[in-house]
Amino acid sequence: MGAALTAAIWIYDRHAKATALGPSVMGSCRSLSWLLGMTAAGGPTGHEWLIPLGMGMYAGGITLFARDEAGQSRRGELAIATLVMLAGLAVAAGHTWLMANAGGGAAWLRGERLTAWLLLWGLLGGSIAVRNLLGIIDATGARVRQAVGNAIMSIITLDAVLVLAACGEPWAIVVLTLLGPFLFGRQLVSPT
């Protein structure tokens, strides 16, 4: 899995970034990143495949949204990218819904908290959608870059919420601590 992820990153950076395949290859990088961790933990099995699939779609949508961020973006492409991102979030959420209905997941989720989890997931997705909508309305570089930066930063929070459902609060907090290095690094290098 590590070799596949390395190859996907190399292919994206070296060959696919500026092509029509760029968003799909970037999405595969995100999927393989999830699969690397899941494989180390003995998975994925069954509907766990929905997480890397959904998060890969989300990352591919971000990449499509960012395609023309340096100049004037095309509203139609931004709208399609937003729909891909939101569809990816719905696919990833499908895992938690299926897991909860089968009586699985962390003790936190089994405590009849699926509704709370779905509300949290929906709020995160809604905030991403609103920022993207502002970028669609005002498709200038600055507004699109704001939406892209928000979507990229949201990956850590989204990952933490997925981990919350499957593994509980302690592991979700560990994932959230990654926001610190991200915010520091963001001061040095733009996430977009």
C-alpha positions in Angstrom: 0.0 0.0 0.0 2.9 2.3 0.8 4.5 1.6 -2.6 1.2 2.3 -4.3 0.7 5.6 -2.5 4.3 6.6 -3.3 3.7 5.8 -7.0 0.4 7.7 -7.0 2.1 10.8 -5.5 5.0 10.6 -8.1 2.5 10.2 -11.0 0.5 13.2 -9.8 3.5 15.4 -9.2 5.4 14.3 -12.3 2.8 13.7 -14.9 -0.9 14.2 -14.0 -1.1 17.4 -12.1 -1.7 19.7 -15.1 -3.8 17.2 -17.0 -7.5 16.2 -17.0 -6.5 13.1 -14.9 -5.1 15.3 -12.1 -8.2 15.3 -9.9 -8.6 11.5 -10.2 -4.9 10.8 -9.4 -5.0 13.2 -6.4 -8.2 11.4 -5.3 -6.4 8.1 -5.5 -3.6 9.5 -3.4 -6.1 10.4 -0.6 -7.8 7.0 -1.0 -4.4 5.2 -0.7 -3.5 7.2 2.3 -6.6 6.0 4.1 -6.0 2.4 2.8 -2.4 2.5 4.1 -3.6 3.2 7.7 -6.6 0.8 7.4 -4.3 -2.0 6.1 -2.0 -1.5 9.0 -5.0 -2.0 11.3 -6.2 -5.2 9.5 -8.7 -3.7 7.2 -10.6 -2.6 5.2 -13.4 -5.1 5.2 -17.0 -4.8 4.1 -18.4 -1.3 4.0 -15.1 0.2 5.4 -14.2 0.6 1.7 -16.6 3.5 1.6 -14.2 5.7 3.6 -11.3 5.7 1.2 -13.6 5.8 -1.7 -15.5 8.8 -0.3 -12.5 10.7 0.9 -10.8 10.1 -2.5 -13.8 11.6 -4.2 -13.6 14.6 -1.8 -9.9 15.2 -2.5 -10.5 14.8 -6.3 -13.3 17.4 -6.0 -11.0 19.8 -4.2 -8.4 19.4 -6.9 -11.0 20.1 -9.6 -12.2 23.1 -7.7 -8.7 24.5 -7.5 -7.9 23.9 -11.2 -8.0 27.6 -12.2 -7.6 29.2 -8.7 -4.8 31.5 -10.0 -7.1 33.3 -12.3 -10.8 33.4 -13.2 -12.4 30.0 -12.6 -15.4 28.7 -14.5 -18.6 28.5 -12.5 -19.8 25.3 -14.0 -16.6 23.5 -13.2 -16.7 24.8 -9.6 -20.3 23.6 -9.3 -19.4 20.1 -10.6 -16.3 20.0 -8.3 -18.5 21.0 -5.3 -21.0 18.2 -6.1 -18.1 15.7 -6.3 -16.9 16.8 -2.9 -20.3 16.6 -1.3 -20.9 13.2 -3.0 -17.6 12.0 -1.5 -18.7 13.1 1.9 -22.0 11.3 1.6 -20.2 8.1 0.5 -17.8 8.3 3.4 -20.7 8.9 5.8 -22.4 5.8 4.5 -19.8 3.7 6.3 -20.6 5.2 9.6 -24.4 4.9 9.0 -24.0 1.2 8.0 -21.6 0.5 10.9 -23.9 2.1 13.5 -27.0 0.2 12.2 -25.0 -3.0 12.5 -24.2 -2.3 16.1 -20.5 -1.6 15.4 -18.1 1.3 15.9 -16.8 2.9 18.9 -18.6 2.9 22.3 -19.3 6.6 21.6 -21.3 5.8 18.5 -23.0 2.7 20.0 -24.4 5.0 22.7 -27.2 6.1 20.3 -25.2 9.0 19.0 -25.6 8.4 15.2 -27.9 11.4 14.9 -25.3 13.6 16.7 -22.5 12.2 14.4 -24.6 12.9 11.3 -25.3 16.4 12.5 -21.6 17.1 13.1 -20.8 15.6 9.7 -23.5 17.7 8.1 -22.3 20.9 9.7 -18.8 20.3 8.4 -20.1 19.5 4.9 -22.4 22.5 5.1 -19.5 24.8 6.0 -17.5 23.5 3.0 -20.5 23.9 0.7 -21.1 27.5 1.8 -17.5 28.4 1.3 -17.6 26.7 -2.1 -20.8 28.5 -3.0 -19.2 31.8 -2.3 -16.4 30.8 -4.6 -18.9 29.9 -7.3 -20.8 33.2 -7.0 -17.5 35.2 -7.0 -15.2 33.0 -9.1 -12.2 35.2 -8.6 -8.8 33.7 -7.6 -9.0 35.0 -4.0 -12.4 33.6 -3.3 -11.7 30.3 -4.9 -8.4 30.0 -3.0 -10.3 30.6 0.3 -12.7 27.8 -0.5 -9.9 25.5 -1.5 -7.9 26.3 1.7 -11.0 25.7 3.8 -11.7 22.4 2.1 -8.1 21.2 2.5 -8.0 22.2 6.2 -11.3 20.4 6.7 -9.7 17.1 5.7 -8.1 16.8 9.2 -11.5 17.6 10.9 -13.4 15.2 8.6 -10.8 12.5 9.3 -11.2 13.1 13.0 -15.0 12.7 12.8 -14.6 9.5 10.9 -12.2 8.2 13.5 -14.5 9.3 16.3 -17.2 7.0 15.0 -15.0 4.0 14.5 -12.4 4.3 17.3 -13.8 6.8 19.8 -12.8 10.1 21.4 -9.1 9.5 22.2 -8.1 8.6 18.7 -10.2 11.5 17.3 -8.4 13.9 19.5 -5.0 12.5 18.3 -6.1 13.2 14.7 -7.3 16.7 15.6 -3.9 17.6 17.1 -2.7 17.5 13.5 -4.4 20.8 13.0 -1.5 22.4 15.0 1.3 21.5 12.5 -1.1 22.2 9.6 -1.8 25.7 10.9 1.9 26.4 11.5 2.9 25.0 8.1 0.2 27.1 6.5 2.1 30.2 7.6 5.1 29.1 5.7 3.6 27.5 2.6 0.1 28.1 1.2 -2.0 24.9 1.4 -3.3 25.7 -2.1 
